[in-house]
Amino acid sequence: MTSLPAQKFRLAQRGLLVPGYLADIVIFDPATVKDLSTFTHPHQYSTGFSHVLVNGQLTIENGKHNGTRKGQ
């Protein structure tokens, strides 16, 4: 989420990459992002996302969930 929606929804410490804020960051390759879910198999993970940080904690590492659960 960027700063404008964070401000609009009054979400404190969100929307900017500054010290003290809660960082949610997704690192991806737009050339390889693909939605693998289908009508018959809707719970498939997408591909192309190498790293995800939730509340500043690494959650997806090299495309695999590492067990960290920092979301609220």
Backbone as CSV, one residue per row, in Angstrom:
resi,resn,N_x,N_y,N_z,CA_x,CA_y,CA_z,C_x,C_y,C_z
1,MET,0.846,-1.166,0.000,0.000,0.000,0.000,0.895,1.233,0.000
2,THR,0.548,2.183,-0.808,1.322,3.419,-0.872,0.771,4.438,0.121
3,SER,1.444,5.573,0.208,1.096,6.559,1.237,-0.304,7.148,1.073
4,LEU,-0.778,7.354,-0.153,-2.100,7.970,-0.330,-3.223,7.109,0.248
5,PRO,-3.333,5.817,-0.101,-4.376,4.996,0.524,-4.181,4.863,2.039
6,ALA,-2.937,4.751,2.488,-2.682,4.644,3.934,-3.181,5.885,4.664
7,GLN,-2.948,7.057,4.086,-3.439,8.297,4.694,-4.961,8.354,4.644
8,LYS,-5.543,7.993,3.505,-7.005,8.045,3.340,-7.708,7.156,4.361
9,PHE,-7.138,5.974,4.609,-7.750,5.048,5.566,-7.222,5.236,6.988
10,ARG,-6.414,6.276,7.188,-5.876,6.632,8.505,-5.110,5.472,9.156
11,LEU,-4.265,4.820,8.356,-3.445,3.721,8.851,-2.097,4.281,9.268
12,ALA,-1.900,4.346,10.556,-0.658,4.911,11.094,0.527,4.015,10.780
13,GLN,1.665,4.607,10.537,2.937,3.910,10.296,2.870,2.959,9.098
14,ARG,2.155,3.360,8.060,2.031,2.553,6.842,2.199,3.433,5.617
15,GLY,2.590,2.816,4.507,2.584,3.485,3.225,3.889,4.129,2.797
16,LEU,4.860,4.219,3.669,6.159,4.792,3.335,7.263,3.881,3.866
17,LEU,8.399,3.880,3.180,9.553,3.114,3.659,10.452,4.060,4.442
18,VAL,10.109,4.244,5.711,10.875,5.115,6.604,11.086,4.389,7.930
19,PRO,12.158,4.721,8.656,12.398,4.066,9.953,11.203,4.213,10.888
20,GLY,10.858,3.117,11.554,9.764,3.120,12.513,8.421,2.721,11.931
21,TYR,8.293,2.698,10.604,7.047,2.292,9.977,7.031,0.779,9.785
22,LEU,5.844,0.211,9.632,5.663,-1.223,9.413,5.714,-1.484,7.916
23,ALA,6.758,-2.141,7.459,6.977,-2.314,6.021,6.362,-3.605,5.500
24,ASP,5.543,-3.470,4.476,5.047,-4.593,3.692,5.639,-4.399,2.298
25,ILE,6.528,-5.289,1.898,7.253,-5.127,0.639,7.153,-6.420,-0.163
26,VAL,6.881,-6.284,-1.463,6.843,-7.432,-2.369,7.889,-7.208,-3.453
27,ILE,8.771,-8.186,-3.614,9.789,-8.136,-4.660,9.404,-9.184,-5.701
28,PHE,9.217,-8.720,-6.947,8.740,-9.636,-7.971,9.350,-9.321,-9.327
29,ASP,9.242,-10.289,-10.215,9.691,-10.142,-11.596,8.436,-10.094,-12.458
30,PRO,8.097,-8.940,-13.020,6.852,-8.837,-13.790,6.803,-9.777,-15.000
31,ALA,7.954,-10.189,-15.485,7.976,-11.099,-16.634,7.570,-12.517,-16.257
32,THR,7.648,-12.870,-14.961,7.342,-14.246,-14.554,6.130,-14.361,-13.640
33,VAL,5.478,-13.249,-13.307,4.290,-13.312,-12.446,3.168,-14.023,-13.201
34,LYS,2.585,-15.013,-12.549,1.515,-15.780,-13.164,0.568,-16.292,-12.086
35,ASP,-0.724,-16.136,-12.335,-1.748,-16.659,-11.439,-2.022,-18.105,-11.834
36,LEU,-1.793,-19.036,-10.916,-1.968,-20.454,-11.212,-3.322,-21.002,-10.778
37,SER,-4.127,-20.192,-10.108,-5.414,-20.689,-9.640,-6.392,-20.852,-10.798
38,THR,-7.269,-21.816,-10.651,-8.312,-22.084,-11.638,-9.646,-22.203,-10.913
39,PHE,-10.706,-22.318,-11.654,-12.021,-22.481,-11.038,-12.068,-23.750,-10.196
40,THR,-11.465,-24.821,-10.688,-11.498,-26.095,-9.954,-10.420,-26.188,-8.873
41,HIS,-9.340,-25.397,-8.976,-8.261,-25.378,-7.983,-7.947,-23.921,-7.618
42,PRO,-8.817,-23.277,-6.833,-8.670,-21.837,-6.564,-7.580,-21.471,-5.565
43,HIS,-7.047,-22.422,-4.829,-6.083,-22.110,-3.774,-4.638,-22.409,-4.184
44,GLN,-4.256,-21.998,-5.370,-2.896,-22.194,-5.866,-2.112,-20.894,-5.687
45,TYR,-0.864,-21.004,-5.296,-0.019,-19.823,-5.159,0.396,-19.311,-6.532
46,SER,0.500,-18.007,-6.657,1.010,-17.386,-7.876,2.528,-17.563,-7.929
47,THR,3.096,-17.423,-9.121,4.545,-17.498,-9.279,5.102,-16.120,-9.628
48,GLY,6.412,-15.977,-9.516,7.083,-14.741,-9.892,7.395,-13.815,-8.738
49,PHE,6.954,-14.165,-7.532,7.201,-13.350,-6.348,8.347,-13.976,-5.562
50,SER,9.523,-13.340,-5.585,10.693,-13.953,-4.962,10.769,-13.714,-3.465
51,HIS,10.410,-12.505,-3.009,10.500,-12.178,-1.582,9.321,-11.301,-1.164
52,VAL,8.795,-11.567,0.027,7.729,-10.750,0.605,8.074,-10.490,2.061
53,LEU,8.008,-9.227,2.451,8.178,-8.841,3.849,6.844,-8.333,4.371
54,VAL,6.415,-8.858,5.508,5.171,-8.439,6.152,5.540,-7.861,7.507
55,ASN,5.160,-6.622,7.735,5.538,-5.908,8.963,7.047,-5.951,9.184
56,GLY,7.792,-5.881,8.083,9.251,-5.844,8.163,9.918,-7.186,8.355
57,GLN,9.144,-8.259,8.381,9.700,-9.594,8.577,9.610,-10.404,7.290
58,LEU,10.722,-11.024,6.897,10.751,-11.840,5.689,9.795,-13.012,5.844
59,THR,8.857,-13.145,4.908,7.831,-14.184,4.962,7.948,-15.148,3.786
60,ILE,8.143,-14.602,2.588,8.391,-15.415,1.398,9.850,-15.208,1.026
61,GLU,10.588,-16.299,0.947,12.025,-16.250,0.680,12.328,-17.166,-0.496
62,ASN,12.839,-16.590,-1.576,13.111,-17.343,-2.805,11.868,-18.086,-3.284
63,GLY,10.707,-17.430,-3.190,9.462,-17.969,-3.680,8.769,-18.954,-2.762
64,LYS,9.313,-19.210,-1.588,8.733,-20.202,-0.656,8.404,-19.532,0.686
65,HIS,7.242,-19.883,1.250,6.862,-19.369,2.568,7.784,-19.989,3.621
66,ASN,8.333,-19.181,4.502,9.296,-19.693,5.484,8.673,-19.941,6.865
67,GLY,7.356,-19.814,6.961,6.674,-20.089,8.228,6.410,-18.881,9.080
68,THR,7.023,-17.736,8.752,6.794,-16.502,9.518,5.390,-15.998,9.271
69,ARG,4.700,-15.624,10.351,3.337,-15.097,10.240,3.288,-13.786,11.034
70,LYS,3.501,-12.678,10.348,3.549,-11.378,11.002,2.352,-10.483,10.651
71,GLY,1.429,-10.965,9.834,0.260,-10.162,9.484,-0.723,-10.049,10.632
72,GLN,-1.583,-9.067,10.521,-2.609,-8.872,11.563,-3.978,-8.857,10.934
